[in-house]
């Protein structure tokens, strides 16, 4: 399988005054193109630090991380920002939408940063909103949308640049069970039909069951990495109790 992500002996140490905290301890793994991976672990296990490094939001202390063969360790902040905008889509627990702008304008933002022409931006943003079943809601502001609809806008924004990977940090953390299943249905469809590689942090085993592969972090290292032979099917409403 073509690897989108390759991580070798990744170490991250934070200095807190005179105390050093080792957040990651020699983590190694590969993620193939088209995988849907759930990363789990208790608070302080290293999963968020790992996600930040995957998103080029932080740098490892040592070790190597390659995204489609690109090593970001020696790149400038501007170069990293360009890679993030082209190759990585982010979905957060808190949606992170601009409250004074419409759904369409929120989705257009990555294309604005990329310098895309106005007509092209609108066309691509409308297509992304259609992919998350929000056609007809393009001109609604976040306050006019439900939590699930706001998260779908955030997913459309993450997809609009056709990234190599989608990084989702607790994407259902602010949603009820029914809406969480709806979001997982979108993720599964994007993964299965579009072949989008998804890496998702979650603390909920029921949510992790929708992914094809589960990785468990503890004390800065990987203690379990297994494939779900039969992932829960969100489209049927299954998975959450």
C-alpha positions as CSV (number, residue, x, y, z in Angstrom):
1,X,0.0,0.0,0.0
2,X,1.2,3.5,-0.9
3,X,2.2,5.2,2.4
4,X,0.9,8.7,2.9
5,X,2.6,9.0,6.4
6,X,5.8,7.4,7.6
7,X,7.0,8.0,11.1
8,X,10.3,6.6,12.4
9,X,11.5,6.8,16.1
10,X,9.6,10.0,16.8
11,X,10.5,11.6,20.1
12,X,9.1,14.8,21.6
13,X,10.4,16.4,24.8
14,X,8.9,19.5,26.4
15,X,11.0,21.5,28.8
16,X,8.9,22.9,31.7
17,X,11.4,25.0,33.6
18,X,14.0,22.5,34.9
19,X,11.7,19.6,34.3
20,X,11.6,17.6,31.0
21,X,8.5,15.8,29.9
22,X,8.8,13.2,27.3
23,X,5.5,13.4,25.4
24,X,6.5,10.9,22.6
25,X,8.9,8.0,23.0
26,X,10.3,6.5,19.8
27,X,7.0,6.2,18.0
28,X,7.1,4.5,14.6
29,X,4.3,3.7,12.2
30,X,3.1,4.0,8.6
31,X,-0.4,5.0,7.3
32,X,-1.3,3.9,3.8
33,X,-3.3,5.9,1.4
34,X,-7.0,5.4,1.9
35,X,-6.8,4.2,5.5
36,X,-9.2,5.4,8.2
37,X,-7.3,5.4,11.5
38,X,-8.6,6.2,15.0
39,X,-6.0,7.2,17.6
40,X,-7.0,6.7,21.2
41,X,-5.5,7.2,24.6
42,X,-6.0,8.8,28.0
43,X,-5.2,12.5,28.5
44,X,-1.4,12.9,28.5
45,X,-0.9,9.7,26.5
46,X,0.8,11.6,23.6
47,X,-2.0,11.4,21.0
48,X,-2.5,15.2,20.7
49,X,1.2,15.8,20.5
50,X,1.4,13.2,17.7
51,X,-1.5,14.8,15.8
52,X,0.2,18.2,16.1
53,X,3.4,16.8,14.5
54,X,1.4,15.1,11.7
55,X,-0.2,18.5,11.0
56,X,3.1,20.3,10.9
57,X,1.9,22.4,13.9
58,X,4.8,21.2,16.0
59,X,8.3,19.7,15.4
60,X,9.6,16.5,16.9
61,X,12.7,16.6,19.1
62,X,14.2,13.7,17.2
63,X,13.1,11.1,14.7
64,X,11.6,11.5,11.2
65,X,8.1,12.3,9.9
66,X,7.4,12.1,6.2
67,X,4.2,13.3,4.6
68,X,4.1,11.9,1.0
69,X,7.9,11.8,1.2
70,X,8.2,15.4,2.5
71,X,10.3,15.9,5.6
72,X,9.2,19.1,7.3
73,X,12.0,19.2,9.9
74,X,14.2,21.7,8.1
75,X,11.5,23.7,6.4
76,X,10.6,27.3,7.3
77,X,7.3,28.2,8.9
78,X,6.1,29.7,5.6
79,X,6.9,26.5,3.8
80,X,5.2,24.4,6.4
81,X,2.1,26.6,6.2
82,X,2.0,26.1,2.4
83,X,2.2,22.3,2.8
84,X,-0.6,22.4,5.5
85,X,-2.8,24.4,3.1
86,X,-2.2,22.1,0.2
87,X,-2.0,18.6,1.7
88,X,-3.8,18.6,5.1
89,X,-7.4,19.2,6.1
90,X,-8.1,19.9,9.8
91,X,-11.4,19.2,11.6
92,X,-11.6,20.2,15.3
93,X,-14.0,19.5,18.2
94,X,-15.0,23.2,18.4
95,X,-15.7,23.6,14.7
96,X,-13.6,26.8,14.5
97,X,-15.9,28.6,12.1
98,X,-16.0,32.4,11.6
99,X,-19.3,33.5,13.1
100,X,-19.8,36.6,10.9
101,X,-19.4,34.8,7.6
102,X,-21.6,32.3,5.7
103,X,-21.0,28.6,5.4
104,X,-19.8,29.1,1.9
105,X,-17.4,31.8,2.9
106,X,-16.1,29.7,5.7
107,X,-15.4,26.8,3.3
108,X,-13.7,29.2,0.9
109,X,-11.1,30.3,3.4
110,X,-8.3,27.8,2.5
111,X,-8.7,28.8,-1.2
112,X,-8.4,32.5,-0.3
113,X,-5.1,31.8,1.4
114,X,-4.1,29.8,-1.7
115,X,-4.9,32.7,-3.9
116,X,-7.6,31.0,-6.0
117,X,-9.8,33.1,-8.2
118,X,-13.2,34.1,-6.8
119,X,-15.2,32.1,-9.3
120,X,-13.1,29.0,-8.7
121,X,-13.3,29.4,-5.0
122,X,-17.1,29.5,-5.0
123,X,-17.4,26.5,-7.3
124,X,-15.1,24.4,-5.2
125,X,-16.7,25.5,-1.9
126,X,-20.2,24.7,-3.2
127,X,-19.0,21.2,-4.4
128,X,-17.5,20.5,-0.9
129,X,-20.7,21.6,0.8
130,X,-22.7,19.3,-1.5
131,X,-20.4,16.4,-0.5
132,X,-21.4,16.8,3.2
133,X,-25.1,17.2,2.4
134,X,-25.4,20.9,2.9
135,X,-26.6,22.0,-0.5
136,X,-29.1,24.9,0.1
137,X,-27.4,26.0,3.4
138,X,-24.5,27.8,1.8
139,X,-25.6,31.3,2.9
140,X,-26.5,30.4,6.5
141,X,-24.2,31.7,9.2
142,X,-23.0,29.4,12.0
143,X,-25.6,30.7,14.5
144,X,-28.3,29.5,12.0
145,X,-26.9,26.0,11.9
146,X,-27.1,23.1,14.3
147,X,-24.0,21.6,15.8
148,X,-23.9,18.8,13.3
149,X,-24.3,21.2,10.4
150,X,-21.5,23.4,11.7
151,X,-19.2,20.3,11.9
152,X,-20.2,19.5,8.3
153,X,-19.2,23.0,7.3
154,X,-15.9,22.4,9.0
155,X,-15.5,19.1,7.2
156,X,-16.2,20.8,3.8
157,X,-13.6,23.4,4.6
158,X,-11.1,20.7,5.4
159,X,-11.9,19.0,2.1
160,X,-12.0,22.0,-0.3
161,X,-8.3,21.9,-1.2
162,X,-8.5,18.1,-1.9
163,X,-5.9,17.3,0.8
164,X,-3.8,14.2,1.0
165,X,-5.0,13.5,4.6
166,X,-7.8,14.7,6.9
167,X,-6.8,15.1,10.5
168,X,-9.8,15.1,12.9
169,X,-9.3,16.0,16.6
170,X,-12.3,14.7,18.6
171,X,-14.7,15.6,15.8
172,X,-17.8,14.3,17.7
173,X,-16.8,15.7,21.1
174,X,-19.4,18.4,21.1
175,X,-22.2,16.4,19.4
176,X,-25.0,14.1,20.7
177,X,-25.0,10.4,19.8
178,X,-27.3,10.6,16.8
179,X,-25.3,13.5,15.2
180,X,-22.0,11.8,16.0
181,X,-23.2,8.8,13.9
182,X,-24.1,11.2,11.1
183,X,-20.6,12.7,11.1
184,X,-19.1,9.2,11.1
185,X,-21.3,8.3,8.1
186,X,-19.8,11.2,6.2
187,X,-16.3,10.2,7.2
188,X,-16.9,6.6,6.1
189,X,-18.4,7.7,2.8
190,X,-15.5,10.1,2.1
191,X,-13.0,7.4,3.0
192,X,-14.7,4.6,1.0
193,X,-15.9,6.5,-2.1
194,X,-13.3,9.3,-2.4
195,X,-10.4,7.3,-1.0
196,X,-9.5,10.1,1.5
197,X,-7.0,9.2,4.2
198,X,-8.5,10.0,7.6
199,X,-6.7,10.1,11.0
200,X,-9.0,10.8,13.9
201,X,-8.4,11.3,17.6
202,X,-11.1,10.1,19.8
203,X,-11.5,9.0,23.5
204,X,-14.7,7.1,22.7
205,X,-14.4,3.4,21.8
206,X,-17.8,3.5,20.1
207,X,-16.5,6.2,17.7
208,X,-13.2,4.4,17.1
209,X,-15.2,1.4,16.0
210,X,-16.2,3.2,12.8
211,X,-12.5,3.4,11.7
212,X,-10.7,0.6,9.8
213,X,-7.7,0.7,12.2
214,X,-7.3,1.6,15.9
215,X,-4.1,2.8,17.5
216,X,-3.8,3.1,21.3
217,X,-1.3,5.5,22.9
218,X,-0.1,5.2,26.5
219,X,2.7,7.1,28.2
220,X,4.0,8.5,24.9
221,X,4.2,5.2,23.0
222,X,2.0,2.9,21.0
223,X,0.7,-0.1,23.0
224,X,-1.8,-1.5,20.5
225,X,-2.3,-1.2,16.8
226,X,-4.9,-3.4,15.1
227,X,-7.3,-3.4,12.2
228,X,-11.1,-3.5,12.6
229,X,-12.1,-6.5,10.5
230,X,-15.7,-5.3,10.3
231,X,-15.9,-1.5,11.2
232,X,-19.3,-0.3,12.5
233,X,-21.5,0.9,9.7
234,X,-22.6,4.5,10.4
235,X,-24.9,4.6,7.4
236,X,-27.1,1.9,9.1
237,X,-27.1,3.9,12.4
238,X,-25.1,1.2,14.2
239,X,-22.1,1.6,16.5
240,X,-23.2,3.9,19.3
241,X,-25.1,2.6,22.4
